[in-house]
């Protein structure tokens, strides 16, 4: 097929760009003609909470990425929509993640549909964001109405799409595939050497952008549990603050756990990801709300035990007691799970089970589901 993927991609950074590029590579490997169309302006700087929207990593090989879309300029949407319409792709995939993009993506889609050839499928990461506002009740319908079908990475997102889709269009979900492009797992000693960390400690990892819904505050409270001090553990917080960091630094001070916290709070480049995951004993995701998470799928790639909370789709892919823990987003439950992990030396058995589980999350399963949706869309 001739496929166009619309969404964030290089030179923009972050998990969504990584996901879109990896999906494009999968389609290329299957013999399809693939073009990615991304932004000249994704959103104004004042709406972006991090230090920069752009990556310093090189552009991926084997993918055509064109920067054409200005997300805040309606005349651009009409122009670019017409350009894409004239390409007459078989399949156009819109990689949707926030209501701010609904007017832009919806208008692009309205233009593309006029060729009466392209089938439009939305790959929806989030339909309703973790921190929602009034626009999240108003804007998504415009985008949803232009799509032919939908695929998501968790059942909870399908439920959210249904709130806006009054036509009962085809929908399916498939679990988030494994992020398998961050290199090989390193030896613990090598990884700790790269990060400048001592081999005397065992490490928990909190990885990714730090935002309120991700529950780092819960994890810090749980990690302050005195039972954990006997295991000589440290918590690595690896990721950029997307909110006021003084709140967390003060909490660490108040809990008197400063000696056991490693704050690596710059954006983590792709070439350092394998060091962080190879260094840790367990990956922690104490989220207060969620749909799905790419962090889980990086942990699968590096065959790491996980602690997640029972929110969104996280517990769907981390079987409790088999490869890690799925617990309530409560301080005591998180602390109890961490204590159990170290007290009973669960690391080896969990990691063996992760190896068996990870085969469920291949990228060709995602593309197969999208292709099935494509074939079921009526002309």
ROVEX-755865 format. One line per 4 residues: for each residue x, y, z of N, C-alpha, C. Coordinates in steps of 0.1 Angstrom, whole numbers. Example, Ala and Ser with C-alpha at 12.3 -4.5 7.8 and 13.67 -1.06 7.14 Angstrom:
2
132 -57 78 123 -45 78 132 -33 78  128 -22 71 137 -11 71 129 0 79 $
end
This chain:
379
8 -12 0 0 0 0 9 12 0  3 23 -4 9 37 -3 3 42 10  11 45 20 7 48 34 13 62 37  5 71 43 9 83 48 6 83 63 $
16 86 71 14 87 86 15 102 90  5 107 96 5 121 100 6 122 116  16 129 120 18 131 135 31 136 138  35 136 151 48 141 155 59 131 151 $
70 136 147 81 128 143 94 137 143  105 131 140 118 139 140 116 152 131  120 163 136 130 165 147 124 167 161  111 164 162 104 165 175 108 153 184 $
108 155 197 113 144 205 102 138 213  105 128 221 95 122 230 90 108 225  82 102 234 77 89 231 68 87 220  60 98 217 50 97 206 58 97 193 $
67 106 191 75 106 179 83 93 177  88 88 188 95 75 187 85 64 182  73 64 188 63 54 184 60 55 169  57 67 165 53 69 151 64 64 141 $
76 68 144 87 64 136 89 49 135  88 43 147 90 28 147 79 21 140  66 26 140 55 21 133 58 22 118  63 34 114 66 36 100 77 26 95 $
87 24 103 98 14 100 92 0 98  82 -4 106 76 -17 105 69 -18 92  61 -8 88 54 -8 75 64 -9 63  75 -1 64 86 -2 54 91 -16 53 $
94 -22 64 99 -36 64 90 -46 58  77 -43 58 67 -52 52 64 -49 37  72 -39 32 72 -37 17 63 -26 13  57 -18 22 48 -7 18 56 6 15 $
50 15 8 56 28 5 50 37 16  59 43 24 55 50 36 61 64 35  53 74 39 57 88 40 52 93 53  60 100 61 55 106 73 54 121 71 $
44 127 76 42 142 75 40 147 89  49 156 93 49 161 106 49 177 106  53 183 117 50 197 119 62 206 115  58 218 110 68 229 110 66 236 124 $
54 237 129 52 242 142 41 232 149  46 226 160 37 216 166 28 223 176  33 230 185 25 240 193 34 251 199  28 262 202 36 274 206 44 270 219 $
56 276 220 65 273 231 58 275 245  49 285 246 43 287 259 34 276 263  30 268 254 22 256 257 30 244 261  43 245 258 52 233 260 59 235 274 $
58 225 283 63 226 296 78 223 298  84 216 288 97 212 289 107 223 284  120 219 283 130 228 279 131 230 264  128 220 256 128 221 242 119 210 236 $
113 213 224 105 203 218 113 194 208  126 198 207 134 191 196 144 182 201  147 172 193 157 162 197 171 165 190  181 161 197 195 162 191 199 149 184 $
190 139 184 193 127 178 192 128 163  200 120 155 199 121 140 186 116 135  182 121 123 170 117 117 171 102 114  160 95 116 160 80 114 162 77 99 $
170 66 97 172 62 83 159 54 78  158 53 65 148 45 59 134 51 60  132 63 65 119 69 66 119 82 59  109 85 51 107 98 45 99 106 55 $
104 117 60 97 126 70 97 140 64  85 145 61 83 158 56 77 167 66  83 179 68 78 189 78 69 199 70  56 198 72 46 206 64 35 213 73 $
32 208 84 20 212 91 22 222 102  15 233 101 15 243 112 3 242 120  4 237 132 -8 233 140 -17 244 144  -13 257 142 -21 268 146 -25 277 135 $
-24 272 122 -26 281 111 -36 275 102  -49 278 102 -59 271 94 -57 271 79  -51 282 74 -49 282 59 -39 272 55  -29 269 64 -19 259 62 -26 245 62 $
-36 243 70 -43 230 71 -50 227 57  -56 238 52 -63 236 39 -53 233 28  -42 240 28 -31 238 18 -25 224 18  -21 220 30 -14 207 32 -24 196 30 $
-37 198 35 -47 188 33 -49 185 18  -49 196 10 -50 194 -5 -39 187 -11  -26 190 -6 -14 183 -11 -15 168 -8  -19 165 5 -20 151 8 -31 144 0 $
-42 151 -2 -53 145 -10 -49 141 -23  -40 150 -29 -36 147 -43 -26 136 -44  -20 132 -33 -11 120 -33 -19 107 -34  -32 107 -31 -41 95 -33 -35 83 -26 $
-31 84 -14 -26 73 -6 -37 63 -4  -34 50 -2 -44 40 1 -49 42 16  -39 45 24 -42 46 38 -35 58 44  -43 66 52 -37 77 59 -39 74 74 $
-29 74 82 -30 71 96 -27 84 104  -37 89 112 -35 100 120 -32 96 134  -20 100 139 -15 97 152 -19 108 162  -30 105 169 -37 115 177 -34 114 191 $
-31 125 198 -28 123 213 -34 135 221  -39 145 216 -44 156 224 -55 164 216  -64 170 224 -75 178 218 -71 190 210  -59 196 214 -54 207 207 -52 204 192 $
-49 192 189 -47 188 175 -60 185 167  -71 185 174 -84 181 167 -88 190 156  -87 203 157 -91 212 146 -81 210 134  -69 209 137 -59 208 126 -61 194 119 $
-61 184 127 -62 170 121 -75 168 114  -86 174 120 -99 172 115 -100 179 101  -94 191 100 -95 199 87 -86 192 77  -74 187 80 -66 179 71 -74 167 65 $
-81 160 75 -89 148 71 -100 152 61  -107 163 64 -118 167 55 -113 170 41  -101 175 40 -96 177 26 -92 164 20  -85 156 27 -81 143 22 -92 134 17 $
-103 134 24 -115 125 21 -120 128 7  -118 141 2 -124 145 -11 -118 137 -23  -107 129 -21 -102 122 -32 -110 108 -34  -118 105 -24 -127 93 -24 -119 80 -26 $
-106 81 -22 -97 69 -23 -91 65 -10  -85 75 -3 -78 73 9 -88 69 20  -84 58 28 -91 54 40 -83 60 52  -91 66 61 -85 74 72 -87 66 85 $
-76 62 91 -76 55 104 -69 64 115  -75 66 126 -69 73 137 -63 63 147  -50 64 149 -43 57 160 -43 66 172  -51 63 182 -54 72 193 -46 68 205 $
-36 76 209 -29 74 221 -37 78 233  -43 90 233 -52 95 243 -63 102 236  -75 99 240 -87 107 235 -90 118 245  -89 115 257 -91 125 268 -78 126 276 $
-72 137 277 -59 138 283 -60 135 298  -48 133 304 -48 130 318 -52 142 327  -49 154 322 -53 166 329 -63 173 319  -76 170 320 -85 175 310 -91 189 314 $
-96 195 303 -102 208 304 -115 209 296  -121 220 295 -133 222 287 -131 218 272  -120 222 266 -118 219 252 -118 204 249  -115 196 259 -114 182 258 -128 176 256 $
-138 184 260 -152 179 258 -158 185 245  -152 195 239 -157 201 227 -150 197 214  -137 198 214 -130 196 201 -129 182 195  -127 172 203 -125 159 197 -135 154 187 $
-148 158 189 -158 153 180 -155 157 166  -150 169 163 -147 173 150 -137 164 143  -127 160 150 -117 150 145 -123 136 143  -130 132 153 -136 118 153 -145 116 141 $
-153 127 138 -163 126 127 -157 124 113  -144 128 112 -137 127 99 -130 113 97  -129 105 107 -122 92 106 -131 81 101  -125 71 95 -132 59 90 -132 48 101 $
-121 48 109 -119 37 119 -109 42 129  -108 34 140 -99 38 151 -92 26 156  -80 28 160 -72 18 168 -66 25 180  -66 18 191 -60 24 203 -51 13 209 $
-44 17 220 -34 8 226 -39 3 240  -52 7 243 -58 2 255 -73 2 254  -80 -6 261 -95 -6 260 -101 6 266  -94 12 276 -99 25 282 -100 36 272 $
-91 36 262 -92 47 252 -103 44 242  -106 31 239 -117 28 231 -130 33 237  -131 32 250 -143 37 257 -144 52 256  -132 59 257 -132 73 255 -136 78 241 $
-132 70 231 -135 74 217 -151 72 215  -156 62 221 -171 60 220 -179 72 225  -173 80 234 -181 91 239 -183 102 229  -174 101 218 -175 111 207 -180 106 194 $
-179 93 193 -183 86 180 -198 82 181  -207 89 174 -221 86 174 -225 77 163  -215 73 154 -218 65 142 -214 51 144  -208 47 155 -203 34 158 -194 29 147 $
-184 37 144 -174 33 134 -165 21 139  -159 14 130 -150 3 135 -139 7 144  -137 -1 154 -127 2 164 -120 -11 169  -108 -10 173 -101 -21 179 -90 -16 187 $
-84 -25 196 -73 -21 203 -62 -32 203  -50 -28 204 -39 -38 204 -29 -33 214  -23 -41 223 -14 -36 232 -2 -28 226  3 -19 233 15 -11 229 26 -20 226 $
32 -20 213 43 -28 210 56 -25 218  65 -34 218 78 -32 225 86 -21 218  92 -12 226 102 -3 221 115 -11 220  119 -15 208 131 -24 207 142 -18 200 $
143 -5 199 153 2 191 163 10 200  163 7 213 172 15 222 185 7 225  188 -3 216 200 -10 218 199 -22 227  209 -29 230 209 -41 238 210 -38 253 $
206 -48 260 207 -47 275 222 -48 278  227 -40 287 241 -40 291 242 -47 304  255 -51 307 257 -57 320 254 -46 331  250 -50 342 247 -41 353 259 -32 356 $
271 -38 356 283 -30 360 286 -20 349  284 -24 336 287 -14 325 277 -2 326  264 -6 328 254 5 329 256 14 340  259 9 352 262 18 363 274 26 361 $
284 21 354 296 29 351 293 40 342  284 38 332 280 49 323 273 60 330  265 56 340 257 66 347 264 72 359  276 66 362 284 71 374 277 68 387 $
272 56 388 265 51 400 272 40 406  271 38 419 278 28 427 272 14 425  281 4 425 276 -10 424 271 -15 437  273 -7 448 270 -12 461 255 -12 464 $
247 -5 456 233 -3 458 225 -11 447  212 -14 451 202 -19 441 193 -7 438  188 -7 426 182 5 421 167 2 416  159 12 419 145 13 413 146 24 403 $
138 23 393 139 34 382 125 39 380  124 53 381 112 60 376 117 68 364  111 65 352 116 70 339 106 78 332  110 89 326 101 97 317 98 110 322 $
91 118 314 87 132 318 79 131 332  82 141 340 76 141 354 65 151 353  53 145 354 40 152 354 31 148 365  22 156 370 14 152 382 8 138 381 $
2 134 370 -5 122 369 4 109 370  17 111 369 26 100 370 29 95 384  25 102 394 26 97 407 39 96 414  49 104 409 62 104 416 61 107 431 $
52 116 434 50 119 448 46 106 456  37 98 451 34 85 457 46 76 459  54 76 449 65 67 449 75 72 460  77 85 461 87 90 471 82 87 485 $
69 88 487 63 85 500 65 70 503  63 62 493 64 47 495 79 44 497  88 50 490 102 47 491 108 51 505  101 60 511 105 65 525 102 54 535 $
95 44 532 91 33 541 104 27 547  105 27 560 118 23 567 122 8 564  112 0 560 115 -14 557 125 -15 545  125 -5 536 133 -6 524 148 -2 527 $
150 4 538 164 8 541 174 -4 543  168 -15 547 177 -26 550 183 -33 537  176 -29 525 180 -36 513 191 -27 505  195 -16 511 205 -8 504 201 -4 490 $
189 2 490 184 6 477 184 21 474  185 24 461 183 38 457 173 39 446  167 51 445 157 54 435 163 63 425  163 59 412 168 68 401 155 74 395 $
155 88 395 144 95 388 151 101 376  147 95 364 154 99 352 143 104 342  144 118 340 134 124 332 133 139 335  128 146 326 127 161 327 114 165 334 $
115 175 343 103 180 350 94 187 341  81 184 341 71 191 333 62 199 343  67 201 355 60 209 365 71 215 375  67 221 385 76 228 394 84 217 402 $
97 217 400 105 206 406 107 209 421  105 221 425 108 224 440 98 216 449  86 213 444 77 205 452 83 191 455  89 185 445 95 172 447 108 173 455 $
116 183 452 129 184 460 126 187 475  115 194 478 112 197 492 106 184 498  98 176 491 93 164 496 105 154 499  114 153 490 126 144 493 133 149 506 $
134 162 507 141 167 520 132 164 532  119 167 531 111 165 542 110 150 547  111 141 537 110 127 540 124 121 544  134 130 544 148 126 548 153 114 540 $
151 114 527 155 103 519 166 108 508  171 120 510 180 125 501 192 116 497  198 109 507 209 100 504 206 89 495  193 85 493 189 74 485 182 77 472 $
183 90 468 176 95 456 187 99 446  186 95 434 194 99 423 186 107 413  187 120 412 179 128 403 187 131 391  182 125 380 188 127 366 177 134 358 $
175 147 360 163 153 356 165 162 343  174 158 335 174 164 321 167 154 312  164 158 300 158 149 290 168 138 287  164 126 287 172 114 286 173 111 271 $
185 113 265 187 110 250 185 95 247  182 91 235 180 77 232 192 69 234  204 74 233 216 66 235 219 63 249  212 69 259 214 66 273 203 57 279 $
192 55 271 181 47 277 185 34 281  193 27 273 196 13 277 204 13 290  212 23 293 220 23 305 211 24 317  200 32 317 191 34 328 183 21 331 $
179 15 320 171 2 322 179 -10 326  192 -10 321 201 -21 324 206 -20 338  206 -8 344 212 -6 357 202 -9 368  189 -9 365 179 -10 376 175 -25 378 $
169 -27 390 164 -40 394 149 -41 390  142 -29 391 127 -29 389 124 -15 384  114 -15 374 109 -2 368 96 1 375  95 13 380 83 17 388 74 27 380 $
61 24 379 52 34 373 40 36 382  41 45 392 30 46 402 20 56 398  15 55 385 6 65 379 -7 66 386  -12 78 387 -26 81 392 -37 79 382 $
-34 82 369 -42 80 358 -33 75 347  -39 68 337 -31 63 326 -40 58 315  -35 57 303 -41 49 292 -32 37 290  -21 39 284 -10 29 283 3 37 285 $
14 30 284 27 37 287 38 30 278  45 39 272 57 34 264 68 29 274  68 34 286 79 30 296 78 15 299  65 10 300 63 -4 302 70 -12 291 $
68 -7 278 73 -15 267 88 -14 265  94 -3 271 109 -3 271 113 -13 281  106 -14 293 110 -24 303 109 -38 297  98 -41 289 97 -54 283 110 -57 274 $
114 -47 266 125 -49 258 138 -53 266  140 -46 277 152 -49 285 149 -60 295  137 -66 295 134 -78 303 135 -75 318  128 -64 322 129 -59 336 116 -62 343 $
117 -65 356 105 -65 364 99 -51 365  85 -51 367 78 -38 368 69 -37 379  67 -25 384 56 -22 393 47 -11 386  35 -14 384 25 -5 379 13 -4 388 $
5 6 385 -7 8 393 -19 4 384  -30 1 391 -42 -4 384 -50 8 379  -45 14 369 -51 25 362 -50 23 347  -60 28 340 -60 26 325 -57 12 321 $
-48 11 312 -44 -2 306 -32 -8 312  -26 -2 322 -13 -7 327 -14 -21 333  -24 -24 340 -25 -37 347 -29 -48 336  -33 -44 324 -37 -54 314 -24 -61 309 $
-13 -55 310 -1 -61 304 10 -64 314  7 -61 327 17 -65 337 9 -75 347  9 -88 344 2 -97 353 8 -97 367  0 -94 376 4 -93 390 10 -106 395 $
22 -105 401 28 -117 407 36 -125 397  35 -122 384 41 -130 373 54 -123 368  52 -110 364 64 -103 359 66 -90 367  58 -89 377 59 -77 386 46 -75 394 $
43 -63 397 31 -60 405 22 -50 398  9 -52 400 -1 -43 396 -9 -40 409  -8 -28 414 -13 -24 427 -22 -12 427  -29 -9 437 -37 3 437 -27 15 438 $
-31 27 433 -22 39 434 -23 45 448  -18 37 458 -18 41 472 -4 38 477  0 47 486 14 46 491 17 33 498  8 28 506 10 16 514 11 4 504 $
3 4 494 3 -8 484 16 -8 476  21 4 472 33 5 465 45 1 474  45 5 486 56 2 496 56 -13 498  44 -19 500 43 -33 503 49 -41 491 $
46 -37 479 51 -44 467 66 -43 466  72 -32 469 86 -30 468 93 -38 479  87 -38 491 93 -47 501 93 -61 497  82 -66 492 80 -80 488 91 -83 477 $
93 -74 468 103 -77 457 117 -79 462  121 -71 471 135 -72 476 136 -83 487  126 -84 496 126 -93 507 127 -108 502  119 -110 491 118 -124 486 126 -126 473 $
134 -117 470 143 -118 458 136 -123 445  126 -115 442 117 -118 430 124 -115 417  135 -108 416 140 -102 404 142 -113 393  149 -124 397 152 -134 387 140 -141 381 $
131 -145 390 119 -152 385 110 -142 376  109 -130 380 101 -120 372 107 -118 359  120 -117 358 127 -114 346 126 -126 336  126 -138 341 124 -150 333 110 -150 327 $
100 -146 335 87 -145 330 84 -134 320  92 -123 321 91 -112 312 95 -117 298  105 -125 297 110 -131 285 99 -138 277  91 -146 285 80 -153 279 69 -144 274 $
66 -133 282 55 -124 279 57 -115 268  70 -111 265 73 -100 256 69 -104 242  68 -116 238 65 -120 224 51 -116 220  43 -112 230 29 -108 227 29 -94 220 $
40 -87 221 39 -73 218 48 -69 206  48 -77 196 56 -74 184 49 -64 175  57 -56 168 51 -45 159 43 -50 148  46 -62 143 37 -67 132 23 -70 136 $
21 -72 149 7 -74 154 -1 -61 154  6 -50 156 0 -37 154 -4 -34 140  5 -36 131 2 -33 117 -8 -43 111  -8 -55 116 -18 -65 112 -32 -60 116 $
-33 -54 128 -46 -49 133 -51 -37 125  -42 -28 122 -45 -17 113 -49 -22 100  -42 -31 94 -46 -36 81 -59 -43 81  -63 -50 92 -76 -56 93 -87 -45 93 $
-85 -35 100 -94 -23 100 -96 -18 86  -85 -16 80 -84 -10 66 -93 -19 57  -92 -32 58 -99 -41 49 -114 -41 52  -118 -37 65 -132 -37 69 -139 -24 67 $
-132 -14 62 -138 -1 59 -145 -2 46  -157 2 46 -165 1 33 -161 13 24  -160 10 11 -156 21 2 -166 33 2 $
end
